[in-house]
Structure formats: C-alpha cells, structure tokens
Amino acid sequence: MSSLQEKMMVSSDQSPRKIMGSLKKSVQEHLRGYMERQKNASALSNVYKTVMKEVEKPLIAMLLKENKGNQSKTAQMLGMNRNTLKKKLVIFKIPYS
C-alpha cells in the first residue's frame, strides 16, 4: 500500500463524506483567501481556468509520482482515459517516462 493510500484510508470514525467535506472546506478557505488578496476581485477574469490549472497540475504530478510513473493507474485514479492523461502531461509539462 502506498503512503498516499495510507493517508487517505478512512479510519473507523471518519466517513468518506467527512473527508470530502474537509477537503471542500479547505478549498473554500484557500479560495476565499486568494480572493481577499486580490485588490479588485470583481475585475478578475478566467478564475475558473486559473484555479483548475493550479489544482490539476500538482494533483496529476503527485499521483503520477505516487504510482511510480504508471500512467494507466494514475489515469484510473483520476477517472480519465490514459490518452487524456498523456495530453495533460504534455500541456502541463509534467515529466514522465
């Protein structure tokens, strides 16, 4: 079992819903902080694209590393096709073998 899998294991007192709720809360807090740091939040554009790019790249890189470069397993964990993952590796310039 990988260290990531161990970290994500659900203990007897934590349901998957609680874990996802804490992820949601964490993301909301970080986004709120990001928006507050912007001088003129109403003038921001492409917020969705920016946030997705900032989250997607490290998520893919982390899972790829955790899976020791296994693209099929990484794609499966991400819920995407391996060819889609390969395109994203190129777009985000994530090294792979």
Secondary structure, 3 states (H helix, E strand, C coil): CCHHHHHHCCCCCCCHHHHHHHHHHHHHHHHHHHHHHCCCHHHCCCHHHHHHHHHHHHHHHHHHHHCCCCHHHHHHHHCCCHHHHHHHHHHCCCCCC
